Amino acid sequence: MALTISQKAGWGLADMGIVVFVIIKQLLILSFLTNYLGVPISVAGLVTSSVLIFDIFTDPIVGWLSDRTNTRWGRRAPWIVIGGLVMVLGIIGIFAAPSEINPNSAAVWVGLFFMVATVGFTMVAIPYGATAGEMTTSPTERSTMTAWRMGFASVGILIGGALIPILAGDSREGFFNAALIVSPLILGAIWISVFVTRHAPRIHKPSLLNPFDMLGLVLKNKSFVVLTVIYGVMTLAVALITAGLPFAALYLILDDSNTLLSGMASGLGIMATMFAAFVIGSILSQAMWVWISRVLGKVIALTLGLTFYVFLLYVLYLILPSVNVTAIAGMFVLAGMANGSYQQIPWAMYPDLMDVTRTQSGEAIEGAFSGLWLFGQKIANAFAPLLLSAFLAGYGWQETTEGRITQFPEAVDALHKAITLVPAAILVIAIFSLVLIYKPMVDKVLR
């Protein structure tokens, strides 16, 4: 049975709330600790990565439990509804650090509430990802669902990367107020999505497999495992860019007040302006990537998108630092279009591979697949801030409670390379892996 437009759009809506937290953990927490709570960047990176490493091990547990859940509301909905509330409470707690707290205590405070939020995130994201494989087996419908999802995700990126910094007003107290304001948007998107899709097709029968047998079935799907690893490599590149962007907005993208968007950058802030440009590009690209995927195939479409991404990162390396906010915003529109391929296409690819295991084994273990899929992504997200902070600390990066201070030229140059050349090199590895390893494997499996 074909899904209705409201079901496809409603399913995608949840990702708006999910992605707000993704942006918070990738973009804001490291910067918040270092620039507003006075935590040394090496310590901040360790705290951030430690929590994200802990989060990695909750994925397979939640995936297994959601596959075995049996309620009148189905296997996934209770996890998503409760997890959304836990995630929001954790987000508010992160930014509620008392004003008189010392840097060491601040690191512990943020770390604990960050852990709560990540548990809630896992309770939402794993079951939600599993529903993509349950609602339809049509690759075309999945591409359309993912386009809706990534369109709403782009709005989530705008909320997390632009609206929160604007509401925060460059102060630690402002971040707490911003968290209170956006929390209803996060929770509303997740809960409304569950309500709108309540009559969509589902697999209600719980799996009786033990976690090791489930894991064995997933790992037996070699194409899925390879795609998961490659997606993790892509995510590492994107996570490095995201973690470094708040620092780039302070030290690499300046405003000489003489360009078209200078007024916008002055009013909203440079980071908010860049994120707005990025989101515009991402939204504009969603239909394009669906069309390219249908015409050329998903693997070729993704390869083209990543190649374009590498080119843009090299151009950014050449033109940064820059005082031309308008030119950099234009580059971010293009970067958003390239990032649209990373956002959309892999998420439309991996449910096709879940179908292979379901057909061969008769087991509906989409939660286990979703858990391993996000496992690779979370490993990359966990190590990105640690790598960035270690890299910057090695060149003498200075912490502050004032938002911006004068940094050593060597440290600024290290930041410059860390958000352009390094992720570009990582994406090149992903491109070669897609073409030389994954494509030959998947062509045999899905032909």
Secondary structure, DSSP 8 states (H G I E B T S, - for coil): ----HHHHHHHHHHHHHHHHHHHIIIIIHHHHHHHTS---HHHHHHHHHHHHHHHHTHHHHHHHHHHH---TT-SSHHHHHHHHHHHHHHHHHHTT--TT--HHHHHHHHHHHHHHHHHHHHHHHHHHHHHHHHH---HHHHHHHHHHHHHHHHHHHHIIIIIHHHHHTTSHHHHHHHHHHHHHHHHHHHHHHHHHTTTS----S-----HHHHHHHHHH-HHHHHHHHHHHHHHHHHHHHHHHHHHHHHHTB---S-STTHHHHHHH-HHHHHHHHHHHHHHHHHHHHHHHHHHH-HHHHHHHHHHHHHHHHHHHHHH-SBS-HHHHHHHHHHHHHHHHHHHHHHHHHHHHHHHHHHHHH----HHHHHHHHHHHHHHHHHHHHHHHHHHHHHTT----SSS-----HHHHHHHHHHTTHHHHHHHHHHHHHIIIIIHHHHHHHH-
